Amino acid sequence: MNTTEFAKALATRTDMTVAEATNVTKHFLDLLKEGVNKGERIAFLGFGTFSVARRPARTGVNPRNPTQKVKIPARNVVRFTPGTSLKEAANGKFKPIAAAKKAEKKVVATAKKDVKKATTAAKKVEKKAATTAKKAVKKAAPKKRK
C-alpha cells in the first residue's frame, strides 16, 4: 500500500473526502519527519515507536572489490520498534476499528430498542394505574342524595 492508496482507504473509513485524507496523511508524515529531525522519540501506543539512533563511523568493504576497505562516516538512523498490537496484527490477530464500531452500533441500536420497549411498557403501566385509581376514587366517593 502506498501513500495514495492509504489516503483513499482512510477516506473510505472516515467521513472525509480523498483530498482531505491525502492532506491529513501528508501532514501526519510531515509531523513525523519534523519530530525525527529534532531527534524526538515518537510513540503511538500499541502501534510502535520511532526514535533516532546514532550509528558510529566504521570501516566497511567495497562489494565490487572485496579487498578494498571503505570508511563509512557516522550518521543518524531512524529506528522503529513495533508495539504489541502491531506484532499481533502481523500474526493474524488484528481487529479493525471499523469492525468494533459496527459491533458498537449494534449494541447501541439494541439498547435503544430496549429503552423504547421499557418506556412503552412503563407508559402502559402508568396509564393502567391512573385508570384503576380513577375507578377506585369513583367507588369510594359518596353518592349524592337528591
N, C-alpha and C positions, 0 to 999 in steps of 0.2 A: 504494500500500500504506500503510495507516495503522498505528498502534501495535498495535492488537488483531490485525490480520492478520499483522503482523511477529512478534508473540509466538506466534501459532499456528504459523507457519512454522518458527520457532525450536524449538518443542516437537516438531514432526514430524521435524526433522533431528537432534535430540539425544534423550537418554533422559529428558526432563523432561515433567512434566505441563504443561498450558496455564497453570495457575495459577502454577507455578514460573517458567515462561518469561515470563509477564507481570510477575512480581515482579522478575526479573532485568532485563528491559527497563526497568522504571521506575527501578530503582536505577542502571542504566547512564546513563540520561538525567539523573538527579539528580546523579550524579558529574560529568557533562559540564557541567551548569549551574553547579555549585559551582566547578569549575575556571575557567569563563568569568567567573564573578562575581569571583574572585580576580585575574583578569587573566592567568591562566596560559595557556601555549601547550600544546595537547593534540594530540599527533601519534600517528597509527596508521600504522605502516609499510606502505606500499603502498596504503592507503585514502585518507588525507588528513590535513590539519592544520587544527585550529580555533584561531583566535587572536583577540585583541581589538585593535581599532584605534580611534584617536581621530579623530572627524570634527569638524573645526573649525566654528565658527559662521559662517553665511553669510547672504546676502540672497537670497531666492527670490521667485517671482512667484505670486500667487494665481491658480489656474487658472480660477476663476469670474469674476475681474475682472483681466485681464492688466495693467491699468495700475497696480494696487495692488501695492506691494512689501511683502514679509513677511520679518521677521527669524526665521531658523531657528537655534535655540540649538545649541551644541556638545554632542556626545554620543558615547558609546562604541558601536561596532558590532561584530558578530561577523563575522569573515571565515573563509571556508573555502577552502582550496587543495587540490584533488584530487590524490591520489597516482597513480603510474604505473599500477598495476593497475586503479584505478577509471576512469582515462582509457581504458585498453584495453577494459574492460568496456562502456564507452559506445560503442565501435566494434565490438562483437560478438566480442571475443577473450577472453571470460570462461570460465574453467574452474572450476566449483564444487567445494568441498571434498568434497562427497558423491561426486562422480564420481572424484575422486582416491582417496578411501577405498575405493570399490568396486574400483578397479584395484589398490590396495594389498592388499586382502583376497584378490583373485585370485592375486596374486603370492605371498602368504604361503601360501595353500592349495596352490598348485603346488609351492612349496618344501617344504612339509610332506610332500606325496606323494612327492617326490623323495627326501627324507630317509628316509621309511619304506621305499621301494624299496631304497635303498642299504643300510639296516640289515638288511633281509630278505636281500639278496644277500650281505652280509658274514657273516651268521649261517650261511647255506648253505655258503659257502666254508670257514668255521671248522669246521663240522660235518664236512665232507668231509675237511678236513685232519686232523682228530682221528681219523677213521675210518682214513684212509690211514696215519697214524702208528701206530695200534694194530696194523694188519696188518703193518707193517714191523717192529715190535717182536716180534710173534709169529714172524715168519720168522727174525729174527736170533737169537732166544732158542735156546740149545742144548737139544736134546731130552734128556729124562731117560731114563736107562737103568735097566732093571729088574734 
